[in-house]
Amino acid sequence: MSLLKRNVQVSVEEYLEGEKHSQVKHEYVRGRVYAMVGASKAHNRIALNVGYTLDHHLRGGPCSVFVADVKVRIGEIFYYPDVLVTCSQGDTDPFVCTEPSLIVEILSPTTEALDRLDKRLAYQSLASLQEYMLVPQAKREVQVYRRQGQGWDLEVFVEQDTVRLASIDFELPLSEIYRDVAV
């Protein structure tokens, strides 16, 4: 027996309305909807460590930190980054951020290629984005893409380094990022 796969396109409006009622998060790329799978404990711990530390640093200021459940919109693309920071007063939608200054993705074997290429290029097209941070679960090595003029520089941090996040004037030790995570 053969199965017919339907290639169904969904409008942005249908996607956004569906996300309000869905038990499962989905990312949206130019009409196509992709269900997201659950994260490992290590992934969750790293996101929590980064989000908590950034929130503590930014508390009381103009910037806000969101972890996992706020979408970033890039034209007709919607992604759920693991951690994002926005300092824009124009980001008023309760579910979507359009002007992030910092995005953090925690890498897993199933998402690493997407996070390193497709998402990175999409995020870097946002004029507001100043830094894109990639955090592998399996090794202590953080990569930060930082906007420099019209281009992007890559800085790699390992072992006992401290990650410098210029976009929010903060230094984050790798030991804090990987706190309580066996690597």
N, CA and C atoms as an extended XYZ file, in Angstrom:
549
Properties=species:S:1:pos:R:3:atomname:S:1:resname:S:1:resid:I:1 pbc="F F F"
N         0.845       -1.171        0.000 N   MET     1
C         0.000        0.000        0.000 CA  MET     1
C         0.890        1.232        0.000 C   MET     1
N         0.588        2.191       -0.825 N   SER     2
C         1.350        3.444       -0.835 CA  SER     2
C         0.579        4.512       -0.081 C   SER     2
N         1.325        5.421        0.472 N   LEU     3
C         0.719        6.530        1.202 CA  LEU     3
C         0.938        7.811        0.434 C   LEU     3
N        -0.067        8.639        0.373 N   LEU     4
C         0.030        9.928       -0.273 CA  LEU     4
C         0.327       10.976        0.790 C   LEU     4
N         1.450       11.662        0.661 N   LYS     5
C         1.776       12.737        1.588 CA  LYS     5
C         1.282       14.045        0.988 C   LYS     5
N         0.567       14.791        1.797 N   ARG     6
C         0.066       16.076        1.327 CA  ARG     6
C         1.018       17.165        1.772 C   ARG     6
N         1.292       18.056        0.887 N   ASN     7
C         2.152       19.186        1.160 CA  ASN     7
C         1.252       20.385        1.452 C   ASN     7
N         0.889       20.559        2.705 N   VAL     8
C        -0.081       21.577        3.086 CA  VAL     8
C         0.640       22.861        3.480 C   VAL     8
N         0.234       23.962        2.894 N   GLN     9
C         0.750       25.278        3.247 CA  GLN     9
C        -0.190       25.904        4.264 C   GLN     9
N         0.390       26.589        5.247 N   VAL    10
C        -0.381       27.244        6.291 CA  VAL    10
C        -0.009       28.722        6.277 C   VAL    10
N        -0.990       29.589        6.410 N   SER    11
C        -0.700       31.026        6.437 CA  SER    11
C        -0.118       31.409        7.797 C   SER    11
N         0.527       32.558        7.851 N   VAL    12
C         1.074       33.067        9.110 CA  VAL    12
C        -0.040       33.195       10.138 C   VAL    12
N        -1.177       33.724        9.727 N   GLU    13
C        -2.301       33.924       10.641 CA  GLU    13
C        -2.813       32.596       11.195 C   GLU    13
N        -2.925       31.574       10.321 N   GLU    14
C        -3.365       30.250       10.770 CA  GLU    14
C        -2.364       29.649       11.755 C   GLU    14
N        -1.085       29.814       11.456 N   TYR    15
C        -0.046       29.301       12.345 CA  TYR    15
C        -0.136       29.962       13.721 C   TYR    15
N        -0.181       31.282       13.747 N   LEU    16
C        -0.208       31.996       15.026 CA  LEU    16
C        -1.446       31.640       15.841 C   LEU    16
N        -2.573       31.518       15.189 N   GLU    17
C        -3.803       31.144       15.902 CA  GLU    17
C        -3.699       29.705       16.415 C   GLU    17
N        -3.169       28.812       15.611 N   GLY    18
C        -3.008       27.423       16.017 CA  GLY    18
C        -2.070       27.268       17.202 C   GLY    18
N        -1.011       28.066       17.250 N   GLU    19
C        -0.056       27.990       18.361 CA  GLU    19
C        -0.695       28.372       19.691 C   GLU    19
N        -1.672       29.240       19.652 N   LYS    20
C        -2.345       29.660       20.893 CA  LYS    20
C        -3.088       28.502       21.555 C   LYS    20
N        -3.463       27.489       20.764 N   HIS    21
C        -4.291       26.394       21.269 CA  HIS    21
C        -3.577       25.044       21.267 C   HIS    21
N        -2.364       25.004       20.756 N   SER    22
C        -1.651       23.731       20.599 CA  SER    22
C        -0.977       23.290       21.893 C   SER    22
N        -0.983       21.983       22.133 N   GLN    23
C        -0.261       21.401       23.261 CA  GLN    23
C         1.221       21.207       22.929 C   GLN    23
N         1.548       21.282       21.642 N   VAL    24
C         2.910       21.101       21.154 CA  VAL    24
C         3.343       22.378       20.457 C   VAL    24
N         4.584       22.814       20.722 N   LYS    25
C         5.113       23.995       20.035 CA  LYS    25
C         5.515       23.602       18.612 C   LYS    25
N         5.363       24.574       17.709 N   HIS    26
C         5.749       24.377       16.314 CA  HIS    26
C         6.548       25.578       15.838 C   HIS    26
N         7.526       25.317       14.987 N   GLU    27
C         8.195       26.410       14.307 CA  GLU    27
C         7.601       26.508       12.911 C   GLU    27
N         7.724       27.688       12.316 N   TYR    28
C         7.063       27.975       11.047 CA  TYR    28
C         8.093       28.567       10.093 C   TYR    28
N         8.207       27.951        8.913 N   VAL    29
C         9.152       28.441        7.915 CA  VAL    29
C         8.423       28.542        6.578 C   VAL    29
N         8.085       29.769        6.212 N   ARG    30
C         7.482       30.079        4.912 CA  ARG    30
C         6.360       29.114        4.511 C   ARG    30
N         5.377       28.986        5.395 N   GLY    31
C         4.203       28.182        5.079 CA  GLY    31
C         4.226       26.757        5.599 C   GLY    31
N         5.374       26.288        6.052 N   ARG    32
C         5.485       24.934        6.573 CA  ARG    32
C         5.621       24.979        8.096 C   ARG    32
N         4.971       24.020        8.744 N   VAL    33
C         4.941       23.955       10.198 CA  VAL    33
C         5.700       22.705       10.654 C   VAL    33
N         6.592       22.887       11.645 N   TYR    34
C         7.419       21.794       12.142 CA  TYR    34
C         7.235       21.657       13.646 C   TYR    34
N         6.797       20.465       14.089 N   ALA    35
C         6.621       20.214       15.514 CA  ALA    35
C         7.991       20.144       16.185 C   ALA    35
N         8.046       20.654       17.400 N   MET    36
C         9.290       20.620       18.165 CA  MET    36
C         9.249       19.449       19.139 C   MET    36
N        10.394       18.812       19.304 N   VAL    37
C        10.474       17.692       20.233 CA  VAL    37
C        10.927       18.188       21.597 C   VAL    37
N        10.769       17.363       22.602 N   GLY    38
C        11.185       17.713       23.953 CA  GLY    38
C        12.696       17.817       24.076 C   GLY    38
N        13.130       18.502       25.111 N   ALA    39
C        14.556       18.707       25.346 CA  ALA    39
C        15.056       17.777       26.448 C   ALA    39
N        16.358       17.522       26.420 N   SER    40
C        16.976       16.700       27.455 CA  SER    40
C        17.110       17.509       28.747 C   SER    40
N        17.431       16.821       29.830 N   LYS    41
C        17.653       17.509       31.105 CA  LYS    41
C        18.854       18.447       31.002 C   LYS    41
N        19.902       18.023       30.314 N   ALA    42
C        21.088       18.876       30.152 CA  ALA    42
C        20.725       20.142       29.382 C   ALA    42
N        19.976       19.985       28.311 N   HIS    43
C        19.525       21.118       27.507 CA  HIS    43
C        18.728       22.088       28.374 C   HIS    43
N        17.806       21.556       29.124 N   ASN    44
C        16.955       22.371       29.983 CA  ASN    44
C        17.767       23.071       31.067 C   ASN    44
N        18.696       22.366       31.685 N   ARG    45
C        19.526       22.950       32.752 CA  ARG    45
C        20.370       24.102       32.208 C   ARG    45
N        20.984       23.909       31.028 N   ILE    46
C        21.808       24.969       30.434 CA  ILE    46
C        20.953       26.195       30.129 C   ILE    46
N        19.790       25.989       29.528 N   ALA    47
C        18.899       27.124       29.226 CA  ALA    47
C        18.488       27.843       30.507 C   ALA    47
N        18.183       27.083       31.537 N   LEU    48
C        17.807       27.674       32.822 CA  LEU    48
C        18.972       28.458       33.418 C   LEU    48
N        20.171       27.882       33.402 N   ASN    49
C        21.347       28.575       33.934 CA  ASN    49
C        21.587       29.894       33.215 C   ASN    49
N        21.564       29.865       31.892 N   VAL    50
C        21.805       31.073       31.109 CA  VAL    50
C        20.676       32.082       31.341 C   VAL    50
N        19.436       31.632       31.229 N   GLY    51
C        18.298       32.537       31.406 CA  GLY    51
C        18.268       33.187       32.773 C   GLY    51
N        18.500       32.388       33.814 N   TYR    52
C        18.470       32.921       35.179 CA  TYR    52
C        19.571       33.953       35.377 C   TYR    52
N        20.777       33.644       34.920 N   THR    53
C        21.909       34.542       35.106 CA  THR    53
C        21.705       35.847       34.345 C   THR    53
N        21.219       35.750       33.108 N   LEU    54
C        20.955       36.958       32.331 CA  LEU    54
C        19.837       37.782       32.962 C   LEU    54
N        18.786       37.113       33.423 N   ASP    55
C        17.673       37.821       34.049 CA  ASP    55
C        18.142       38.554       35.304 C   ASP    55
N        18.968       37.911       36.097 N   HIS    56
C        19.479       38.537       37.311 CA  HIS    56
C        20.288       39.793       36.963 C   HIS    56
N        21.123       39.709       35.926 N   HIS    57
C        21.938       40.846       35.491 CA  HIS    57
C        21.075       41.992       34.943 C   HIS    57
N        20.033       41.667       34.207 N   LEU    58
C        19.243       42.693       33.514 CA  LEU    58
C        18.063       43.226       34.326 C   LEU    58
N        17.787       42.599       35.444 N   ARG    59
C        16.624       42.973       36.265 CA  ARG    59
C        16.620       44.475       36.564 C   ARG    59
N        15.450       45.101       36.374 N   GLY    60
C        15.286       46.520       36.676 CA  GLY    60
C        15.661       47.444       35.531 C   GLY    60
N        16.220       46.884       34.458 N   GLY    61
C        16.619       47.703       33.312 CA  GLY    61
C        15.619       47.591       32.170 C   GLY    61
N        15.966       48.120       31.020 N   PRO    62
C        15.041       48.130       29.883 CA  PRO    62
C        14.952       46.812       29.119 C   PRO    62
N        15.847       45.864       29.421 N   CYS    63
C        15.882       44.607       28.666 CA  CYS    63
C        15.098       43.512       29.385 C   CYS    63
N        14.556       42.571       28.589 N   SER    64
C        13.812       41.430       29.123 CA  SER    64
C        14.407       40.140       28.587 C   SER    64
N        14.374       39.097       29.433 N   VAL    65
C        14.877       37.771       29.070 CA  VAL    65
C        13.696       36.821       28.974 C   VAL    65
N        13.685       35.992       27.939 N   PHE    66
C        12.641       34.982       27.767 CA  PHE    66
C        13.298       33.641       27.470 C   PHE    66
N        12.725       32.587       28.028 N   VAL    67
C        13.285       31.246       27.869 CA  VAL    67
C        12.245       30.337       27.208 C   VAL    67
N        12.583       29.804       26.040 N   ALA    68
C        11.907       28.691       25.370 CA  ALA    68
C        10.537       28.944       24.754 C   ALA    68
N         9.694       29.761       25.332 N   ASP    69
C         8.298       29.809       24.868 CA  ASP    69
C         7.891       31.069       24.122 C   ASP    69
N         8.826       31.961       23.835 N   VAL    70
C         8.513       33.161       23.061 CA  VAL    70
C         9.139       33.006       21.680 C   VAL    70
N         8.320       33.221       20.661 N   LYS    71
C         8.786       33.074       19.285 CA  LYS    71
C         9.544       34.321       18.829 C   LYS    71
N        10.500       34.125       17.921 N   VAL    72
C        11.149       35.229       17.216 CA  VAL    72
C        10.648       35.183       15.789 C   VAL    72
N        10.213       36.350       15.291 N   ARG    73
C         9.724       36.427       13.914 CA  ARG    73
C        10.773       37.075       13.027 C   ARG    73
N        11.047       36.397       11.911 N   ILE    74
C        11.931       36.907       10.872 CA  ILE    74
C        11.148       36.803        9.574 C   ILE    74
N        10.412       37.825        9.211 N   GLY    75
C         9.571       37.769        8.015 CA  GLY    75
C         8.525       36.681        8.147 C   GLY    75
N         8.586       35.678        7.265 N   GLU    76
C         7.640       34.563        7.317 CA  GLU    76
C         8.266       33.330        7.969 C   GLU    76
N         9.115       33.573        8.963 N   ILE    77
C         9.738       32.504        9.739 CA  ILE    77
C         9.509       32.809       11.213 C   ILE    77
N         9.143       31.761       11.973 N   PHE    78
C         8.986       31.876       13.418 CA  PHE    78
C         9.768       30.741       14.065 C   PHE    78
N        10.746       31.104       14.894 N   TYR    79
C        11.520       30.124       15.647 CA  TYR    79
C        11.308       30.365       17.141 C   TYR    79
N        11.471       29.306       17.921 N   TYR    80
C        11.471       29.382       19.380 CA  TYR    80
C        12.922       29.239       19.859 C   TYR    80
N        13.653       30.325       20.065 N   PRO    81
C        15.013       30.163       20.586 CA  PRO    81
C        14.978       29.705       22.035 C   PRO    81
N        16.070       29.108       22.481 N   ASP    82
C        16.127       28.624       23.859 CA  ASP    82
C        16.130       29.776       24.857 C   ASP    82
N        16.869       30.832       24.562 N   VAL    83
C        16.898       32.032       25.395 CA  VAL    83
C        17.003       33.229       24.460 C   VAL    83
N        16.277       34.296       24.772 N   LEU    84
C        16.424       35.515       23.997 CA  LEU    84
C        16.347       36.712       24.916 C   LEU    84
N        17.016       37.779       24.499 N   VAL    85
C        16.971       39.055       25.206 CA  VAL    85
C        16.517       40.104       24.211 C   VAL    85
N        15.558       40.913       24.623 N   THR    86
C        15.153       42.064       23.836 CA  THR    86
C        15.231       43.300       24.714 C   THR    86
N        15.726       44.376       24.136 N   CYS    87
C        15.822       45.653       24.846 CA  CYS    87
C        14.929       46.685       24.158 C   CYS    87
N        14.107       46.236       23.241 N   SER    88
C        13.243       47.110       22.457 CA  SER    88
C        11.899       47.335       23.151 C   SER    88
N        11.501       48.573       23.236 N   GLN    89
C        10.180       48.898       23.768 CA  GLN    89
C         9.101       48.641       22.715 C   GLN    89
N         9.518       48.381       21.465 N   GLY    90
C         8.585       48.095       20.383 CA  GLY    90
C         8.107       46.662       20.337 C   GLY    90
N         8.715       45.788       21.127 N   ASP    91
C         8.312       44.380       21.169 CA  ASP    91
C         7.142       44.219       22.138 C   ASP    91
N         5.940       44.531       21.656 N   THR    92
C         4.770       44.545       22.536 CA  THR    92
C         3.877       43.317       22.399 C   THR    92
N         4.075       42.508       21.355 N   ASP    93
C         3.273       41.292       21.183 CA  ASP    93
C         3.589       40.338       22.337 C   ASP    93
N         2.577       39.792       23.016 N   PRO    94
C         2.850       38.918       24.166 CA  PRO    94
C         3.445       37.552       23.806 C   PRO    94
N         3.423       37.169       22.534 N   PHE    95
C         3.903       35.841       22.135 CA  PHE    95
C         5.082       35.861       21.163 C   PHE    95
N         5.366       37.019       20.578 N   VAL    96
C         6.353       37.106       19.501 CA  VAL    96
C         7.312       38.271       19.749 C   VAL    96
N         8.593       38.021       19.518 N   CYS    97
C         9.627       39.051       19.593 CA  CYS    97
C        10.127       39.310       18.174 C   CYS    97
N        10.217       40.567       17.796 N   THR    98
C        10.710       40.913       16.461 CA  THR    98
C        12.043       41.656       16.506 C   THR    98
N        12.459       42.061       17.705 N   GLU    99
C        13.684       42.850       17.818 CA  GLU    99
C        14.600       42.335       18.933 C   GLU    99
N        15.028       41.075       18.849 N   PRO   100
C        15.949       40.561       19.875 CA  PRO   100
C        17.336       41.173       19.697 C   PRO   100
N        18.045       41.350       20.794 N   SER   101
C        19.431       41.812       20.704 CA  SER   101
C        20.404       40.652       20.917 C   SER   101
N        19.955       39.622       21.645 N   LEU   102
C        20.775       38.439       21.916 CA  LEU   102
C        19.893       37.202       21.817 C   LEU   102
N        20.378       36.183       21.106 N   ILE   103
C        19.682       34.900       21.016 CA  ILE   103
C        20.675       33.806       21.387 C   ILE   103
N        20.198       32.853       22.209 N   VAL   104
C        21.012       31.716       22.623 CA  VAL   104
C        20.296       30.442       22.195 C   VAL   104
N        21.019       29.568       21.512 N   GLU   105
C        20.499       28.246       21.160 CA  GLU   105
C        21.388       27.192       21.813 C   GLU   105
N        20.757       26.213       22.464 N   ILE   106
C        21.457       25.085       23.065 CA  ILE   106
C        21.482       23.979       22.008 C   ILE   106
N        22.659       23.527       21.651 N   LEU   107
C        22.791       22.547       20.567 CA  LEU   107
C        22.543       21.129       21.051 C   LEU   107
N        21.777       20.394       20.253 N   SER   108
C        21.578       18.965       20.470 CA  SER   108
C        21.887       18.263       19.155 C   SER   108
N        22.112       16.956       19.180 N   PRO   109
C        22.446       16.254       17.934 CA  PRO   109
C        21.397       16.439       16.836 C   PRO   109
N        20.132       16.554       17.213 N   THR   110
C        19.085       16.668       16.194 CA  THR   110
C        18.877       18.090       15.694 C   THR   110
N        19.342       19.106       16.432 N   THR   111
C        19.106       20.490       16.014 CA  THR   111
C        20.367       21.237       15.611 C   THR   111
N        21.526       20.664       15.859 N   GLU   112
C        22.772       21.395       15.666 CA  GLU   112
C        22.950       21.966       14.262 C   GLU   112
N        22.728       21.180       13.237 N   ALA   113
C        22.910       21.668       11.867 CA  ALA   113
C        21.955       22.827       11.564 C   ALA   113
N        20.721       22.709       11.977 N   LEU   114
C        19.735       23.770       11.767 CA  LEU   114
C        20.127       25.034       12.528 C   LEU   114
N        20.545       24.886       13.786 N   ASP   115
C        20.929       26.040       14.604 CA  ASP   115
C        22.172       26.736       14.052 C   ASP   115
N        23.129       25.958       13.552 N   ARG   116
C        24.383       26.526       13.061 CA  ARG   116
C        24.248       27.229       11.711 C   ARG   116
N        23.304       26.811       10.888 N   LEU   117
C        23.220       27.398        9.551 CA  LEU   117
C        21.914       28.145        9.321 C   LEU   117
N        20.812       27.422        9.162 N   ASP   118
C        19.547       28.058        8.790 CA  ASP   118
C        19.105       29.106        9.810 C   ASP   118
N        19.074       28.720       11.074 N   LYS   119
C        18.639       29.669       12.098 CA  LYS   119
C        19.630       30.817       12.232 C   LYS   119
N        20.910       30.498       12.208 N   ARG   120
C        21.917       31.564       12.341 CA  ARG   120
C        21.755       32.609       11.247 C   ARG   120
N        21.626       32.175       10.008 N   LEU   121
C        21.483       33.124        8.905 CA  LEU   121
C        20.180       33.921        8.999 C   LEU   121
N        19.105       33.256        9.399 N   ALA   122
C        17.829       33.963        9.565 CA  ALA   122
C        17.932       34.993       10.686 C   ALA   122
N        18.426       34.577       11.837 N   TYR   123
C        18.562       35.501       12.964 CA  TYR   123
C        19.477       36.668       12.608 C   TYR   123
N        20.583       36.392       11.928 N   GLN   124
C        21.535       37.455       11.604 CA  GLN   124
C        20.975       38.475       10.617 C   GLN   124
N        19.865       38.157        9.975 N   SER   125
C        19.236       39.129        9.076 CA  SER   125
C        18.438       40.182        9.847 C   SER   125
N        18.230       39.966       11.137 N   LEU   126
C        17.515       40.933       11.971 CA  LEU   126
C        18.443       42.091       12.332 C   LEU   126
N        18.043       43.306       12.012 N   ALA   127
C        18.880       44.477       12.280 CA  ALA   127
C        19.154       44.654       13.772 C   ALA   127
N        18.242       44.227       14.619 N   SER   128
C        18.391       44.412       16.070 CA  SER   128
C        19.385       43.440       16.703 C   SER   128
N        19.602       42.275       16.070 N   LEU   129
C        20.426       41.241       16.693 CA  LEU   129
C        21.893       41.659       16.727 C   LEU   129
N        22.483       41.606       17.927 N   GLN   130
C        23.891       41.944       18.117 CA  GLN   130
C        24.754       40.714       18.350 C   GLN   130
N        24.161       39.670       18.983 N   GLU   131
C        24.936       38.467       19.275 CA  GLU   131
C        24.058       37.224       19.172 C   GLU   131
N        24.680       36.156       18.671 N   TYR   132
C        24.031       34.846       18.570 CA  TYR   132
C        24.970       33.848       19.228 C   TYR   132
N        24.514       33.221       20.301 N   MET   133
C        25.353       32.347       21.113 CA  MET   133
C        24.910       30.895       20.962 C   MET   133
N        25.857       30.016       20.648 N   LEU   134
C        25.600       28.586       20.512 CA  LEU   134
C        26.275       27.848       21.661 C   LEU   134
N        25.506       26.992       22.338 N   VAL   135
C        26.003       26.278       23.519 CA  VAL   135
C        25.787       24.778       23.327 C   VAL   135
N        26.845       24.025       23.020 N   PRO   136
C        26.708       22.570       22.911 CA  PRO   136
C        26.415       21.937       24.268 C   PRO   136
N        25.606       20.882       24.260 N   GLN   137
C        25.346       20.141       25.499 CA  GLN   137
C        26.490       19.199       25.851 C   GLN   137
N        27.182       18.703       24.845 N   ALA   138
C        28.126       17.604       25.042 CA  ALA   138
C        29.547       18.045       25.361 C   ALA   138
N        29.862       19.328       25.231 N   LYS   139
C        31.214       19.792       25.562 CA  LYS   139
C        31.174       21.257       25.980 C   LYS   139
N        32.140       21.634       26.794 N   ARG   140
C        32.233       23.016       27.284 CA  ARG   140
C        32.916       23.874       26.231 C   ARG   140
N        32.099       24.375       25.319 N   GLU   141
C        32.616       25.232       24.260 CA  GLU   141
C        31.471       26.106       23.769 C   GLU   141
N        31.561       27.374       24.030 N   VAL   142
C        30.513       28.310       23.631 CA  VAL   142
C        31.021       29.150       22.468 C   VAL   142
N        30.164       29.333       21.471 N   GLN   143
C        30.510       30.152       20.315 CA  GLN   143
C        29.569       31.345       20.276 C   GLN   143
N        30.155       32.521       20.102 N   VAL   144
C        29.353       33.741       20.024 CA  VAL   144
C        29.653       34.423       18.700 C   VAL   144
N        28.599       34.570       17.882 N   TYR   145
C        28.679       35.369       16.663 CA  TYR   145
C        28.294       36.783       17.072 C   TYR   145
N        29.164       37.750       16.780 N   ARG   146
C        28.962       39.128       17.205 CA  ARG   146
C        28.976       40.043       15.983 C   ARG   146
N        27.957       40.890       15.892 N   ARG   147
C        27.869       41.836       14.774 CA  ARG   147
C        29.030       42.821       14.869 C   ARG   147
N        29.742       42.981       13.766 N   GLN   148
C        30.830       43.950       13.654 CA  GLN   148
C        30.632       44.715       12.355 C   GLN   148
N        30.086       45.911       12.452 N   GLY   149
C        29.809       46.697       11.249 CA  GLY   149
C        28.784       45.988       10.388 C   GLY   149
N        29.145       45.681        9.152 N   GLN   150
C        28.239       45.005        8.227 CA  GLN   150
C        28.365       43.483        8.274 C   GLN   150
N        29.314       42.969        9.051 N   GLY   151
C        29.545       41.528        9.090 CA  GLY   151
C        29.430       40.960       10.493 C   GLY   151
N        29.908       39.726       10.631 N   TRP   152
C        29.837       39.002       11.897 CA  TRP   152
C        31.176       38.368       12.202 C   TRP   152
N        31.613       38.498       13.448 N   ASP   153
C        32.815       37.825       13.925 CA  ASP   153
C        32.390       36.654       14.810 C   ASP   153
N        33.214       35.624       14.831 N   LEU   154
C        32.967       34.470       15.685 CA  LEU   154
C        34.040       34.416       16.761 C   LEU   154
N        33.613       34.279       18.022 N   GLU   155
C        34.534       34.107       19.131 CA  GLU   155
C        34.170       32.806       19.840 C   GLU   155
N        35.177       31.994       20.141 N   VAL   156
C        34.968       30.693       20.772 CA  VAL   156
C        35.542       30.730       22.181 C   VAL   156
N        34.767       30.205       23.133 N   PHE   157
C        35.163       30.160       24.538 CA  PHE   157
C        35.179       28.695       24.976 C   PHE   157
N        36.216       28.291       25.723 N   VAL   158
C        36.351       26.903       26.166 CA  VAL   158
C        36.732       26.831       27.641 C   VAL   158
N        36.516       25.630       28.209 N   GLU   159
C        36.931       25.258       29.560 CA  GLU   159
C        36.558       26.288       30.614 C   GLU   159
N        37.527       27.040       31.129 N   GLN   160
C        37.283       27.983       32.224 CA  GLN   160
C        37.149       29.430       31.748 C   GLN   160
N        36.921       29.630       30.465 N   ASP   161
C        36.772       30.989       29.928 CA  ASP   161
C        35.518       31.668       30.477 C   ASP   161
N        35.469       32.959       30.269 N   THR   162
C        34.299       33.759       30.591 CA  THR   162
C        33.784       34.367       29.288 C   THR   162
N        32.520       34.145       28.988 N   VAL   163
C        31.906       34.640       27.754 CA  VAL   163
C        31.565       36.117       27.940 C   VAL   163
N        32.045       36.943       27.049 N   ARG   164
C        31.738       38.371       27.074 CA  ARG   164
C        30.577       38.624       26.129 C   ARG   164
N        29.474       39.159       26.677 N   LEU   165
C        28.306       39.500       25.881 CA  LEU   165
C        28.200       41.026       25.822 C   LEU   165
N        28.742       41.582       24.753 N   ALA   166
C        28.810       43.034       24.598 CA  ALA   166
C        27.421       43.660       24.479 C   ALA   166
N        26.473       42.927       23.897 N   SER   167
C        25.134       43.481       23.665 CA  SER   167
C        24.420       43.871       24.944 C   SER   167
N        24.775       43.205       26.046 N   ILE   168
C        24.144       43.512       27.332 CA  ILE   168
C        25.189       43.835       28.406 C   ILE   168
N        26.429       44.076       27.983 N   ASP   169
C        27.524       44.441       28.884 CA  ASP   169
C        27.609       43.479       30.066 C   ASP   169
N        27.896       42.206       29.739 N   PHE   170
C        27.886       41.178       30.768 CA  PHE   170
C        28.944       40.130       30.479 C   PHE   170
N        29.499       39.576       31.542 N   GLU   171
C        30.436       38.461       31.432 CA  GLU   171
C        29.834       37.252       32.126 C   GLU   171
N        29.827       36.135       31.417 N   LEU   172
C        29.181       34.910       31.888 CA  LEU   172
C        30.188       33.766       31.868 C   LEU   172
N        30.633       33.307       33.046 N   PRO   173
C        31.603       32.204       33.092 CA  PRO   173
C        31.007       30.905       32.537 C   PRO   173
N        31.828       30.144       31.812 N   LEU   174
C        31.367       28.844       31.326 CA  LEU   174
C        30.956       27.950       32.477 C   LEU   174
N        31.614       28.098       33.621 N   SER   175
C        31.254       27.283       34.783 CA  SER   175
C        29.809       27.531       35.204 C   SER   175
N        29.301       28.743       35.006 N   GLU   176
C        27.903       29.050       35.350 CA  GLU   176
C        26.954       28.504       34.281 C   GLU   176
N        27.347       28.584       33.027 N   ILE   177
C        26.523       28.053       31.937 CA  ILE   177
C        26.316       26.551       32.124 C   ILE   177
N        27.383       25.829       32.496 N   TYR   178
C        27.331       24.373       32.613 CA  TYR   178
C        27.156       23.899       34.057 C   TYR   178
N        26.729       24.798       34.943 N   ARG   179
C        26.520       24.418       36.352 CA  ARG   179
C        25.536       23.264       36.449 C   ARG   179
N        25.912       22.220       37.164 N   ASP   180
C        25.083       21.010       37.395 CA  ASP   180
C        24.794       20.216       36.115 C   ASP   180
N        25.665       20.361       35.112 N   VAL   181
C        25.538       19.595       33.874 CA  VAL   181
C        26.796       18.746       33.710 C   VAL   181
N        26.631       17.444       33.596 N   ALA   182
C        27.767       16.539       33.398 CA  ALA   182
C        28.203       16.589       31.950 C   ALA   182
N        29.400       17.098       31.727 N   VAL   183
C        29.947       17.193       30.358 CA  VAL   183
C        31.285       16.506       30.320 C   VAL   183
